[in-house]
């Protein structure tokens, strides 16, 4: 078992926008121990509404008997800025006013998340990361970190992600934010503000995470005489309520904005040049019927990172396949890491 730790950053944290956060807290969890050579670090970056307990939300890939296990590895996962699970967020107390930020929280970007990861890595005395891995928004963070600090990452694995968030993805996020802001309680400045809107937003999001086939296999009616009360209807409502019990509308609103900001080419020569700066051995994985992050986006990434390996997995679940198809992921990632070790041995032999 791992408990949530909190790193209290004592200095002012300057965001990419130029705005500042005072008293930044970073919640994180670690599993296993850092070995004497300090070469067994596995850093997982989480997606939109996940938390720092990677052994819980990525079971099958991370766990006592899985590829990434605490016996062999020192596993780290940090809760991102703005999230609901311990890191400074819109529900945190603004030291200037003594009240929660709510909508006064400054907007932030994926690069700000990565900057916080870097501070935590320094605090934990992690100089090198053997494997940096993330899917979706987690993959966006992993890409940015590998560009910002290319010599820190030995192996990069990104799943169902992109180099720049697409107009399609932004449109989905904006639709969800419209649902949240239609709920007048979102402006009430209270922890449960906007929950009705959040329920609708989650329902919208789920349609981008799944597929026609997924709904056909799990929500199909078994009788022919229904005119209302459909399984698919109750499922959408259930999933919305489920998120409302564990998350808040303000974090969701800000995190979706941060995802929209993702563009590795911003402030750099180009997207292609930014990706070319990555030095890590890289595996890029797409989910073949992902409608939110189509495989063309992962192909673009792999095409511009030197010697990157590109693979796909099949899943009737679409985008959510990156969390569900852990057996297929384990096979691809395991083979990639074995190949990476062999490349390192060959390189050492050539320089000997």
Number of C-alpha atoms within 10 A of each C-alpha: 8 11 11 15 15 17 15 15 16 10 10 11 17 13 18 14 11 10 12 14 17 15 16 21 21 23 23 24 20 22 24 18 15 19 12 7 6 15 17 19 25 23 25 25 29 27 19 17 19 19 23 25 24 23 22 12 15 18 16 21 24 21 17 16 12 15 19 21 18 20 13 16 20 22 25 23 21 29 29 32 29 26 24 23 23 22 25 25 25 27 23 19 16 19 12 8 8 9 12 18 21 23 17 10 22 17 19 21 24 27 22 21 21 23 21 22 23 17 14 21 17 11 12 12 11 15 15 17 22 21 23 28 21 24 27 24 27 24 26 29 32 28 30 25 23 24 21 18 14 15 15 18 24 19 20 25 24 29 30 31 30 28 21 19 20 16 10 13 19 17 12 19 22 17 15 24 22 16 19 26 18 15 17 12 16 22 14 13 17 14 16 16 21 25 23 21 24 30 24 23 25 23 21 18 17 16 17 18 16 21 19 11 14 14 16 12 11 11 15 12 13 8 6 6 7 9 6 7 8 12 15 15 12 12 15 18 15 15 15 23 18 13 18 19 11 10 19 21 27 30 23 24 24 23 26 21 19 21 24 21 18 21 22 25 16 12 9 11 10 13 18 17 15 23 23 16 17 24 21 23 21 28 24 27 26 28 26 20 21 23 17 24 25 18 24 12 18 24 19 17 27 22 16 17 22 16 13 20 16 18 19 19 18 15 21 20 22 28 29 21 24 26 18 18 19 19 12 18 22 17 12 16 19 14 11 18 18 11 13 16 11 12 13 12 11 12 11 10 9 8 6 6
